[in-house]
Amino acid sequence: QAHLVESGGGSVQAGGSLRLVCTASELTFDDYIMTWFRQAAGKEREGIACITATGTYTKYTDSVKERFTISRDNAKNTLYLQMNSLEPEDTAMYYCAAVRAGWEFFNGGFHCPTSAESSLWGQGTQVTVSS
């Protein structure tokens, strides 16, 4: 069955960097819009970055826009999130998620899939940032 696996999380000090990796299996990876979500303890899951199926467009939530970069390597069926200048507020479980690309995500400009719209999820990888 199609599945996603995240890796690369860990514990770092404020100002440090991590690169998260999401590897996809048993799916046509370049048919899917990919999104990174995170969920802090006691908080609602939020989408932080997404990328179109061929990597043409990316979008970020304001809190990470200057610090995080989403990318993908379709030849390797792999999604990345480069996280720089990490802050304690970035502490969360990070998840990658996939949804088949469709015109509904492009009306009025590219729009990141919501959690409810995302069909396939990884197990998550923990990121902890100490002050």
N, C-alpha and C positions, 0 to 999 in steps of 0.2 A: 504494500500500500504506500501511497505517497506520504512522505513525512519530511519534517524539517528538524534540524538539530543545531542548537546554538552552542557556541563555545567562546572563550576569551575573557569571560568575566573574572573578577578577582577583587582584591582589596588594595587600594592605593591611597596615597595622601593627596590632599587638595592640591590642585595644580598639575597633577600627573595625567598620564594618558593610558588608554586601553584601546585595543581594536577588537571588536566583537565580530564573530564569523557565524554565518548561518548557511549550512549546507543542505541542499535539497536533493531528494532522491525520488525516483519513480514518478516523475512528472516532467512535462515539457516546460522547462523553467522559463524560457523566453516567451511564454504565453501569459505569465503572471506578473501583476503589479505586486511589489513587495513593500512591506511596511515594518518598521521597528516600533514597538510599543514598550512602555515600561509601567511598572506598578510598584509604588512605594508602600511600605507597611501602613495599613490603615487608610490608604488612598485609592481612588478609582484608577483603573487602567487608562493611560493616555497614549495617543499616537504622537510620536516625536519626529519621524522622518519617513518618507516614502519615495519610491523610484518607479518609473514606468518600466514596462516589460523589456524594452531595448535600452534603457538607461538614458533616454533622451531628456527627460524632465525629472527633476527632484523637487521636493518641498519639505520644509522644516517648520516645526513649531518655534515660536519666537525665543523661547528660553534656551534653545540649543543651537540656533541658527549660526552664530558666530564661532561655535566651538566643535560641532559635530559634522561629519561628512558621510553621507550614505553613498555606496557604490555597489556595483555588481559585476561579476565576471560570468557571463552566460556560458562560456565554453567550459567552465568549471562548476556550473550549477551552484554558484556561491554568491552570497550577499554579505556585505561588510558594513560596519559602522565604526568609523574612526572617531574616537572621543578624546578631545584635547581639553586642557584647562578644566579638569574635572572639579566639581564642587560638591560639598556634602549633600546638597539638595539633589544631586544626581543619583544618590543611593537608591537602588530599586532592583527589582527583578526585571530583566530585559528579555523581550520576546520578539522573534520574527514571525511574520504572518504573510500569507499569500492569498490572492484572489485572482481569478481569471480576468484578464483585461477586457473591458467593454466600454462602449461609448458613454455609458452613464457616469463614468469617472472623468469625462472630459467636457461636459456641457458647462459653458461659462469659464472654461479653463481647467487645467488638471487639478483634481481634488483627491486628496489622500483617502483611501478606504477607511471607514470606521471599523471599530472592533467588531460590530455586528455584521458588517459586510465581509469581513475576512473569513475565509473558509478553512484554511489550513494553518495550524499553529505548531511552533516548536515547544519544547518543554521549559525553556527559560534558562537564563544564566544570571547569576547574582553579581551585581556591581556594588561595592561598598567603598565610599570615599570618606576618609577621616580628615578632620580639621587640624 
